[in-house]
């Protein structure tokens, strides 16, 4: 599950293994090994990966099955806009059902 989540997060962000490796300060081979389930990242690296992708370690490990959105650094007005967008999207999803 971890290997699939790392790969999926990387691909969603349109990052190559080399680009992710640079962002985490590891080799491309490390990324390849993680994604192919050959080795597991250390606990410290797991935290770094989660931080890089702005997800929880639980989500990365597949323990938590909901997404979060960081609003850190946004003003209260901007946060309200994000909430409205989410509510609008949820409303559209219900309309499609």
C-alpha beads as a LAMMPS data file, in Angstrom:
LAMMPS data file: protein, C-alpha beads

97 atoms
96 bonds

1 atom types
1 bond types

-500.0 500.0 xlo xhi
-500.0 500.0 ylo yhi
-500.0 500.0 zlo zhi

Masses

1 110.0

Atoms # bond

1 1 1 0.000 0.000 0.000
2 1 1 2.784 2.470 0.905
3 1 1 4.562 1.872 -2.382
4 1 1 1.359 2.480 -4.348
5 1 1 0.588 5.639 -2.388
6 1 1 4.056 7.093 -2.975
7 1 1 3.771 6.367 -6.699
8 1 1 0.240 7.790 -6.912
9 1 1 1.159 10.989 -5.057
10 1 1 4.198 11.457 -7.280
11 1 1 2.212 10.899 -10.468
12 1 1 -0.671 13.165 -9.435
13 1 1 1.861 15.952 -9.028
14 1 1 3.448 15.092 -12.389
15 1 1 6.839 14.440 -10.803
16 1 1 9.413 12.041 -12.174
17 1 1 11.251 9.760 -9.782
18 1 1 14.312 11.981 -10.267
19 1 1 12.356 15.119 -9.332
20 1 1 10.918 13.491 -6.215
21 1 1 14.360 12.213 -5.269
22 1 1 15.760 15.753 -5.514
23 1 1 12.900 17.095 -3.401
24 1 1 13.564 14.522 -0.680
25 1 1 17.372 14.644 -1.025
26 1 1 17.677 10.943 -1.827
27 1 1 18.708 8.981 -4.899
28 1 1 16.360 8.042 -7.724
29 1 1 17.120 4.430 -6.791
30 1 1 15.550 5.019 -3.347
31 1 1 12.336 6.204 -4.965
32 1 1 12.355 3.258 -7.355
33 1 1 12.944 0.799 -4.504
34 1 1 10.107 2.282 -2.452
35 1 1 7.689 2.264 -5.375
36 1 1 8.602 -1.312 -6.326
37 1 1 8.167 -2.415 -2.707
38 1 1 11.783 -3.590 -2.512
39 1 1 12.550 -1.594 0.635
40 1 1 10.627 0.578 3.069
41 1 1 11.605 4.131 3.943
42 1 1 12.756 4.785 7.500
43 1 1 10.322 6.343 9.948
44 1 1 12.183 9.648 9.612
45 1 1 11.936 9.448 5.820
46 1 1 8.258 8.513 6.042
47 1 1 7.650 11.798 7.878
48 1 1 9.662 13.677 5.250
49 1 1 7.654 12.080 2.427
50 1 1 4.364 12.926 4.151
51 1 1 5.513 16.499 4.716
52 1 1 6.667 16.823 1.105
53 1 1 3.262 15.717 -0.194
54 1 1 1.338 17.540 2.544
55 1 1 -0.461 14.389 3.706
56 1 1 -0.544 12.604 7.045
57 1 1 1.655 9.596 7.667
58 1 1 -1.557 7.619 8.265
59 1 1 -2.796 8.541 4.797
60 1 1 0.574 7.654 3.307
61 1 1 0.457 4.260 5.004
62 1 1 -3.139 3.686 3.920
63 1 1 -4.472 3.737 7.481
64 1 1 -6.507 6.883 6.978
65 1 1 -8.793 7.029 3.996
66 1 1 -9.703 10.704 3.767
67 1 1 -7.983 13.612 2.143
68 1 1 -7.055 16.844 3.838
69 1 1 -6.353 20.277 2.482
70 1 1 -3.829 22.505 4.204
71 1 1 -4.981 26.083 4.588
72 1 1 -1.823 27.135 6.363
73 1 1 -0.789 30.632 5.383
74 1 1 -4.215 31.577 4.038
75 1 1 -6.279 34.430 5.404
76 1 1 -9.659 33.811 7.017
77 1 1 -11.344 35.154 3.878
78 1 1 -9.332 32.774 1.675
79 1 1 -10.185 29.844 3.957
80 1 1 -13.869 30.739 3.679
81 1 1 -13.520 30.685 -0.124
82 1 1 -11.929 27.229 -0.002
83 1 1 -14.781 25.976 2.184
84 1 1 -17.336 27.360 -0.264
85 1 1 -15.570 25.673 -3.177
86 1 1 -15.621 22.339 -1.355
87 1 1 -19.298 22.710 -0.499
88 1 1 -20.056 23.612 -4.125
89 1 1 -18.192 20.543 -5.375
90 1 1 -20.004 18.293 -2.917
91 1 1 -23.328 19.739 -4.054
92 1 1 -22.453 19.026 -7.692
93 1 1 -21.521 15.443 -6.816
94 1 1 -24.927 14.899 -5.174
95 1 1 -26.654 16.316 -8.252
96 1 1 -24.895 13.759 -10.446
97 1 1 -26.144 10.821 -8.353

Bonds

1 1 1 2
2 1 2 3
3 1 3 4
4 1 4 5
5 1 5 6
6 1 6 7
7 1 7 8
8 1 8 9
9 1 9 10
10 1 10 11
11 1 11 12
12 1 12 13
13 1 13 14
14 1 14 15
15 1 15 16
16 1 16 17
17 1 17 18
18 1 18 19
19 1 19 20
20 1 20 21
21 1 21 22
22 1 22 23
23 1 23 24
24 1 24 25
25 1 25 26
26 1 26 27
27 1 27 28
28 1 28 29
29 1 29 30
30 1 30 31
31 1 31 32
32 1 32 33
33 1 33 34
34 1 34 35
35 1 35 36
36 1 36 37
37 1 37 38
38 1 38 39
39 1 39 40
40 1 40 41
41 1 41 42
42 1 42 43
43 1 43 44
44 1 44 45
45 1 45 46
46 1 46 47
47 1 47 48
48 1 48 49
49 1 49 50
50 1 50 51
51 1 51 52
52 1 52 53
53 1 53 54
54 1 54 55
55 1 55 56
56 1 56 57
57 1 57 58
58 1 58 59
59 1 59 60
60 1 60 61
61 1 61 62
62 1 62 63
63 1 63 64
64 1 64 65
65 1 65 66
66 1 66 67
67 1 67 68
68 1 68 69
69 1 69 70
70 1 70 71
71 1 71 72
72 1 72 73
73 1 73 74
74 1 74 75
75 1 75 76
76 1 76 77
77 1 77 78
78 1 78 79
79 1 79 80
80 1 80 81
81 1 81 82
82 1 82 83
83 1 83 84
84 1 84 85
85 1 85 86
86 1 86 87
87 1 87 88
88 1 88 89
89 1 89 90
90 1 90 91
91 1 91 92
92 1 92 93
93 1 93 94
94 1 94 95
95 1 95 96
96 1 96 97
